[in-house]
Amino acid sequence: SKTSSIWNDFDEAIINGIKKGKCKYFYTLFLISAGGSTSSMGRHKCLTRFANKKQTILSFKSGNTSDVTKKLMEMGSNIDA
């Protein structure tokens, strides 16, 4: 059973009888060790995979901004100064 979250970004492939992980974005193949370790896949520097992991930034329309949000935004601008 695949328990690592790394499998969200990889598919299992068997090439010439050898189990490998294939990046869903760049289709790069990585050897899966006999023990099932996914370390090599975790070290893969796939820009698409990292972009999907980043937190999105919410934007607010000025007409829909609550009083609490306005106050927080004012506090944030004071901190930046």
Residue pairs with C-beta under 8 A, 6 or more apart in sequence:
2 12
4 38
4 42
6 21
6 38
6 41
6 42
7 21
7 38
9 23
9 24
9 25
9 41
9 46
9 49
9 52
10 21
10 22
10 23
10 24
10 30
10 38
10 41
11 21
11 22
11 24
12 19
12 20
12 21
12 22
12 32
13 19
13 20
13 21
13 22
13 29
14 20
15 29
18 31
19 32
20 29
20 30
20 31
20 32
21 29
21 30
21 32
21 38
21 40
21 41
22 28
22 29
22 30
23 30
23 41
23 44
23 46
23 49
25 46
25 48
25 49
26 46
26 48
28 44
28 46
30 40
30 41
30 44
31 40
32 38
32 40
32 41
33 39
60 69
65 73
